[in-house]
Amino acid sequence: MSNSGSKHSLEEATRGRAKFSSHGRSLGAAGFLSPYDDAQSVEFLSRPGETAIVNPPKDGMNTFEIGAAWDNIEPKQQKKSFLKKLLGSKDDFASHKGVDLDIGCLYELVDGSRGAIQAFGDRYGDFDNAPFMQLSGDERTGEAEGEDEMITVNGQKWDQIKRIVVYLYIYGGAKSWECVRPQIQLRVPSEKPMVVTLQAKRQELALCAVAGLENIRGGIRMTNYLEYFPGHAEMDRAFGFGLDWTDGQKGA
């Protein structure tokens, strides 16, 4: 995927689309909006469209993290909190072994360059050089302690980043989102964590655009999206990135 031919890709995205996304100048169809799930014991953005603001420190933005964690289970009578997951607490629920759930993001820099970061295709990014964000190793099963995958953003280079769309996608193992109940947490130093939890009933929509991060005068505006798509290309069109997506297998 690359931003070469972006104009052509965006023009093609306008054809044959009955319902269009409301994300700025995007040209793709809007994603399915799932009703938000139960409240957790941490502060979170509870509804699609809800926003939160992180004001920039006087000495500039510090490095911050976008963490993904999920319960590799299907709770029936008891809910496992996000904090317990971060602390590595294990509950005795029926386990869904072999679930491969990945975090990724679309990004746009101030200079106009666009791209994607994800384990699929071994696109892990670069912390010190553009795009100034890097994905941790691919946690294939969700059985590890603490957060399962994480994108670290170089806060000293935040002024060169325009926007980020964070997404999760089921690569294998789980049949639907309700089997794993994934969560995204934005962690900025000296700020209260912001959390978004996913759950959807439609099994055919294996990708969710969870949240957007925008650079607003050096600060961060986080928006809850929770829009579900059948694939990367459909999500891309909805948010107007115009990348070229091709099929392939995830690197070993």
N, C-alpha and C positions, 0 to 999 in steps of 0.2 A: 504494500500500500504506500502511496506517495501522493504529494500534492501536484504532481505533473498532470496536466490535462484537467485541472480542477474546474475550470470554466465550462469545459465540455460536459463533465460529469454533472455539474449543477444544472446545466440546461436540460440534460437528459432526465434529471430527477423530476422535472415539472410535468412530464408526459404521463398521461394515464393515471393521475392521482386525484381521487375524488375529494378527499378530506385532507387539508394541509395543516402542517405543524404551525404553532404560533410562536416558535422560537426565533424571534428577530426576522432576518431575511431568509430563513431556511426554506427549502423548496420541497421537502419530503412530507409524506403523510404523518399525521400525529400518531403517537404510540398509545396503546391501551393503558388507561389509568386505573390502577387497582385501588380499592378502598384501603385505607391505612389500618395497620394491625394494632393490637393492644399496646398500651403504654408500658414502657420499661422503667426500671428504677434509676434511670439516668435521664438527663435533659436531652431532648431530641426534637427534630423537626417532624411534626406529627402529620402534616397534610401536604399533598402535592401542591406546589406553588408557594409554600411557606418559605421565608428567607430568614437568615441570620447574618449579622455583620461582625467582622473582626476589624477593629480599627488598627491602623499601622502604628507600631512603636516609633518613638522619636528617632531612634537609631536604625530604623529599617526593620523589615520583617525577618524573623528568625526562621530557621529550618523547621518545617512542619511535616506531619505524616498523615496519610490517608490509609487507615487500616481496614482490612476485611477479615471478619471472623464469622464462622457459622457453626451451628450445632449439627453435627453429623448424625442426627436422630430425628425422630418424629414424635414429639411430646404429645401425650393424649390427656393425662390427668394433672400434669405439673409442667410449669413453664421454667425454662432455664434462663437466667438473666444474662445479659451481655457482660456484666462485670464478672460473673462467675466464669464465663468463657475466657475473658482476658486473664483471669487469675489461674486458669488451667483446671478449674473444678470439673469433675466428671460425675454425671448423674447416671443412675442405672435405668436408662431407657433402651428400647430396642434400637440397635445401631444399624445405620445404612452404610455398609462398608463400600469403599471404592468410589465415593463421590468425588468428582473433579470439578470444583467450582473456582473460577478464575476472576481476578480483578483486572481491570484495564482502564485506560482513559484515552479520550481524544483531546488533543491540545492545539491551541493556536498561540503563536508568539506575537509579540508586538510588531515584528518585522513582516508578518503575514504568513510565515511558514506554518504548515500544519502537519500533523502526523498522529500516530497512535502508539501507545505503549501497552504491551500485553505479552504473556508467556507464549501464546499462540504465534508462531513465527519467530520466536526468540527475539522479540523487540523489547528489550529491557530498559532502554533509555540511557541517559548519561547524567550524572549529578553535577559534574563540574563544567561540562560543555552543553550546548543546546541538545535537547530541550530543557535541561536543568532539572530533571526529575528522573528517578530511577526506581524500577520495580525490584522487590526482593525476589528470592528464589521461588519457584513454583511449588506451592504446597499441595500435592496432588490429592490428598485424602481428607484433609481437615481434622486429622487426629492429633496433630502436634499441639503442644502447650502454647497458651497465649494466642495472639492474633495469627491468622493463617497466612495472609499475604499482605504486603504493605507497599505503598508508593511514597517515597520520600522526596519532598520538593525543596530545592535549594532556595531558602528564603532571601539570601543576599542577591539572588537573580530574579526575584519575584517581579521586579519592575520590567523585566523583559518578557514576562508571560501575560497574555491577554485573558485567556479563559481555558478551563479544563472541564470536560464532561466525564464523570466517573461512572463506570459501568461494571456489572457483574454478568457472567455468562456461565451456564451449565455446559461443561464440555463432555461430561459423561457420568454415569452412575445414578444420579437422581432423576426421577421422572417429572418432578415438578418442584417449584420453589418451596412449597409447604413441607417437603421432606427434609429441608436443611435450614430454613428460616435464617438466611444470611443477614448480616448487619454491616454497615459502613460507619466508621467513626473518624471524624476530622479532629486531629489533636494539634493545637497550636500552643506553644509555651505561654504560660500565664493566662490562658483562656480556658473556660469551661468546655469540655469535649462536646461535640455536636454529633448526634447519632441518628441514622435513618435505618429502619428495619423493613425488610421485604417479605411479602407473602402474596402469591397469586394462585388462582385456581386453574388457569388455562395452561395446560401442559405444553402446547405447541409453541409458546413464546418463551424461548430459552435464554433471552438476553434482556437485561433491565438497565436502562439509563437511570442511575440512582440519584445523582445530584450534580449540580454545576457549581464551579468555583470561578468567580470573575474578579479581575483586578480592578477595584474601584478606588482611584486616587491613592494607590499604594496599600489599601486594605483588602480584605477578602469578603465578598458577598457569596454566601452559600445558599443555593436554592434546591429545595426538595423537588425532584422530577418524578420518580417512580413511574416511568413509562416503559412498557414492555413491548419487545419487538421479536419477530421470528429470526432475525439475523443482524450482522454488523452493517450491511449495506443499507438496510431500512432505517436503522438508527442514525447512520451517517447522514442520510438524506433529510431526516427530520430535524437535525441540528445544523445542517448547512455546511458541512466540512468539505464535501466533494472529494474524498479520497478514493483511490482505486482499490477495490477489494477483490482478492482472488482466493480460491479454495487452496487448502494445504493442510499439512499435518503439523501438530505441535512438535517442537523439537524435543529430543530425548533429554 
